[in-house]
């Protein structure tokens, strides 16, 4: 590995070609906009994996993701793995490799025309000649040269008069200032609704965001799936910026206020409505039983994908039967990790992540399957066991720190980080902070 800051190169996937330096605080990848590397990929978990620096090397940790992370084709367990240059990491549809930050950086290129006319090589012949040139006998100028000098002096004098008499006209015009791109107006409020109905069922999807940046999604699917979903989340500032960018497409604001058509099937309704408040401007449009304009569809699909990522409501795209099947599969994965909870430190956290997602998939299913109650009880049992083991392990780490036994403290803190690998978990952040302090003390020989 190069001694320069290592970076992650994306070789395949939605972000192919991009490079990301790995900062001391680490680099999380997942669907959530709170991740340093956000990838719109349904195969990724919201917080999928973590890249971090340890003694100048890059390590990767799977954050108990649903579909796992592989290194050179091998599926990661709960332990972190050190990466070397050329190692291949796969997560969802994204493939990455590790390289030094300066690897492959293009060298500065000087244009050939510029190199051919550098100031050091430019020569100007004023026609005054040299003492050794033909026509100068004994160093005296030829008679014709006096004439040339006289004419040159007259030309220079005339030019000086013109410059002095009309200096203002010869002043160079001030350089034109480049136009600065205006930042998009601040997004103040948003409301979007989609309704599909016939004589037997109604599906309604509504998304809104208020001035405080609180996003709410409501989904009703009755009586077909008998679903009633309501999710609310405070969006971080970077998520609001992404949402503003989605709603900044100039083509959107060229749409008409209303589009109305005739239903293809009698007794059916398909409608969309959108209202955006940006700065002091208000835009709204509605579509009822008419084809969606391409400009509207592009924005609408991005809005729905955005809400699924931020509020974790990917489950709505599946039928109730499929959700029950997916939940059962995750339950089996959780059971396997729980049975092996004493094999690896991270297995309890992995089991809890699987149970949490299994419960999440059943959130919109009504009625709940018979196994739902047992699943929730197991989820609580595993969560309590993880909390107990973490507190016991933290006590041992703190005791080693208080005794200034830095080698033992380092080992105990690494166990803590493995027990709770999710970088967003405050317990992981606490242990990682203490571990960094202990490692610095060991390097500097501090007590």
Secondary structure, 3 states (H helix, E strand, C coil): CCCCCEEEEEEECCCCCCEEECCCCCEEEECCCCCCEECCCCCCCCCCEEEEEECCEEEEEECCCCCCCEECCEECCCCCEEECCCCEEEECCEEEEEEECCCCCCCCCCCHHHHHCCHHHCCCCCCCCCCCCCCCHHHCCCHHHHHHHHHHHHHHHHHHHHHHHCHHHHCCCCCCCCCCCCCCCCEEEEEEEEEEECCCCEEEEEEEECCCCEEEEEEEEECCCCEEEEEEEECCHHHHHHHHHHCCCHHHHHCCCEEECCCCCCCCEEEEEEEEEECCEEEEEEEECCCCCHHHHHHHHHHHHHHHHHHCCHHHHCCHHHHHHHHHHHHHHHHHHHHCCCCCCCHHHHHHHHHHHHHHHCCCCCCCCCCHHHHHHHHHHHHHHHHHHHHHHHHHHHHHHHCCCHHHHHHHHHHHHHHCCCCCCHHHHHHHHHHHHHHHHHHHCCC
